[in-house]
């Protein structure tokens, strides 16, 4: 009876955490839209920056995994997180919205996909050192500079000296929203772990499904709120920004401490599905600079097959 009451209380807390998670995402979406209008900078680039901030939960998991000598948890979370973001979440967006319009910069999109392949190739020797980390960090900085230059060349940056106070307020609420996303997504993950452990769900399911989805709750929340607030370009760009930030995090972690991990079935499964996903995304992107509902369904199925094959491989072994 005590356990039942405890679970009911934990589930009640989950509803509260999800409510504030949504409110945090709403703060980011609304104030990012207002900031973009004031300074004349495209929402697409602002979304890429927010995508970097929303990967802080992954960075936290990475630091904890280094401290506890379980780097495989972080690598699985980061590599799997890319498939979650560009497969499941982007696919859900396309299905719910019927279509997602891109910004039409095909060369930049291809560059992002190629960058996402780099850590997979660097990890084939089962380790990430300072040189690997340097490559990932330098490439990420170059990528962001390239994207910024593209957007700056196409948009006229406005003079903002007379509205500095309002801009600072928008920045304050964006930072507050990001902080809220990190806090409440962490609370949701920890609370869900407690509930599932009480009902006897296996640790593998908790680790793989909860961490892969849980650390991407900020991206999911921003995507849903962007659709509700008719700011679809922010949803798309924040997902790209989040995916691109994952290799950057691996680079930072490699600087903190050289990382090693075991190359096995799970790694090659992630690599295979990542390549399949990137190739599919490339062809979808070229089909009219939109992601349609049908294409969204295909992306979701890639994620479902990825999770299914991962579970089957673990059961088999």
C-alpha positions, 0 to 999 in steps of 0.5 A, spaced: 500 500 500 505 504 501 509 503 494 502 504 491 501 511 494 508 513 493 507 511 485 501 515 485 505 521 488 511 520 483 506 520 478 502 527 480 509 530 481 510 528 473 504 532 471 507 538 475 514 537 472 511 536 465 506 542 466 512 547 468 517 544 462 511 546 457 511 553 460 519 553 460 519 551 452 513 557 451 518 562 454 523 560 449 519 560 443 515 567 445 521 571 447 526 568 441 520 570 436 520 577 439 528 578 439 528 575 432 523 581 430 527 586 434 534 585 431 532 583 424 536 576 425 533 570 422 529 565 427 533 559 423 540 561 426 537 563 433 534 556 433 541 553 432 543 557 438 537 554 442 539 547 440 546 548 443 543 550 450 538 544 450 543 539 449 546 541 456 542 535 459 546 530 455 553 534 457 551 533 464 550 525 463 556 525 459 560 528 465 557 524 470 559 518 466 566 520 466 566 521 473 563 514 474 567 511 469 561 508 464 563 512 458 558 508 454 552 511 457 554 518 454 556 515 447 549 511 447 546 517 449 549 522 444 549 518 438 542 515 440 540 522 441 541 524 434 536 519 431 531 521 436 532 528 434 532 527 427 528 521 426 522 521 432 522 528 433 522 531 426 518 526 424 513 527 429 513 535 427 512 533 420 506 529 421 503 534 426 504 540 422 503 536 415 509 539 412 515 543 415 518 548 410 526 548 410 530 555 409 532 552 402 540 552 404 541 545 401 549 546 402 549 548 409 544 542 410 549 537 407 554 540 411 551 539 417 549 531 415 557 530 414 559 533 420 554 528 424 558 523 420 565 525 423 564 522 430 562 515 428 568 515 423 573 517 429 570 512 434 571 506 429 578 506 433 574 505 440 576 511 443 576 519 442 582 523 444 584 530 444 586 530 437 579 527 435 576 532 440 579 538 437 577 536 430 570 536 432 570 542 436 573 546 430 568 543 425 563 545 430 565 552 430 566 553 423 559 550 422 556 555 426 560 561 423 558 559 416 551 558 418 551 565 421 554 568 415 549 565 410 543 568 415 547 575 416 548 576 408 540 575 407 538 579 413 539 586 415 541 587 422 537 592 425 540 598 429 537 596 436 540 601 441 533 604 442 530 598 445 536 595 448 532 594 455 527 590 451 532 586 448 535 584 455 528 582 458 527 577 452 534 574 453 533 574 460 526 570 459 530 565 454 535 564 459 530 563 464 526 558 459 532 554 458 534 553 465 527 551 466 527 546 461 534 543 464 531 542 471 524 540 469 527 535 464 532 532 469 526 531 474 522 528 469 527 523 468 529 521 475 522 521 477 520 516 471 526 512 473 523 511 480 516 509 478 519 504 473 524 501 478 518 500 483 514 496 478 520 492 475 521 494 469 528 492 466 534 497 467 536 496 460 529 499 458 530 504 463 537 506 461 536 506 453 529 509 452 528 513 458 535 517 457 535 517 450 528 520 450 529 524 457 535 528 455 531 530 449 525 533 452 527 540 451 527 539 444 521 535 444 517 541 448 520 547 444 518 543 437 511 542 440 510 549 443 513 552 436 508 549 432 502 551 437 505 558 436 506 558 429 513 558 429 515 552 425 522 555 423 524 555 430 522 548 431 526 545 425 532 549 426 533 548 434 532 540 432 538 541 427 542 545 432 541 540 438 543 534 433 549 538 431 551 540 438 552 532 440 559 531 436 561 538 439 559 535 446 563 529 445 569 533 443 569 537 449 568 531 453 575 528 450 578 534 452 576 533 459 579 526 459 581 521 453 575 517 452 575 509 450 569 504 449 567 498 446 566 497 439 560 492 438 554 490 435 550 496 438 555 501 436 555 498 429 547 498 429 547 506 431 552 507 425 548 503 420 541 507 422 545 514 423 547 513 416 540 511 413 537 516 417 542 522 414 541 519 407 533 519 407 534 526 410 538 528 404 533 526 399 527 528 403 530 535 403 531 535 396 524 534 394 522 541 394 525 544 401 520 541 405 519 535 410 512 532 408 507 528 413 509 522 409 516 523 409 515 524 417 512 517 418 518 514 414 523 518 419 519 515 425 519 508 422 527 509 422 527 511 429 522 505 431 526 500 427 532 502 430 530 501 437 527 495 435 533 492 433 537 495 439 532 491 443 533 485 439 540 485 439 541 486 447 536 480 448 540 475 443 546 477 446 
